[in-house]
């Protein structure tokens, strides 16, 4: 679970967009920790430009993407494993309403449901059976004590609300987007390329790295999707100490 400093910083991020830090535009490293599963032990996190793309990248101790949740045969109570890049980007950068919380790019896997209805990741002609494959999302994260002391959730959309949503919103009552960017997970590397045009060609933004598990509420209701376990945070405190710069 998040430390008190991590919670304080997450609340500050939601309210003002960043925590105090010394920006670092280059390597953003973390010491290995053998108490963390190697698949989620973050060694380095970076976001950098490669032509028309922003490349979101993690390095882990070993086995990138090899560890996934066990299927339980239903949505309620099911788990989601994730590689996360929390950013200082405004939620409006990807098509949500402005200033909704922490905008994070994530790669997730979850065998009990599919939340990319516009994409057939396993190329079997079906669009609703491949949630167990790693895939990409944008999500908005906010604190919610109903998820546990100091915990974050993917922000819920109330039943009577009609917020701005991205064109590739998957239809869930959450601030989540399914843009279809294909991830690469191999060896020690976790990587995905995001077209810069899709995030408004930002001049710069702050970011961090997180590996975490989330769980669908047993009642499949607000809060729908809570962060239940954090394996690692590259900065140690979610302070977003690294800077993406286009140069």
PyMOL commands that set and color helices and strands:
alter all, ss='L'
color gray80, all
select helices_A, chain A and resi 4-16+38-40+91-94+145-147+196-199
alter helices_A, ss='H'
color red, helices_A
select strands_A, chain A and resi 42-50+53-60+79-86+102-109+135-143+152-154+176-177+183-186+189-195+204-207+210-216+225-233+242-245
alter strands_A, ss='S'
color yellow, strands_A
deselect
rebuild
show_as cartoon
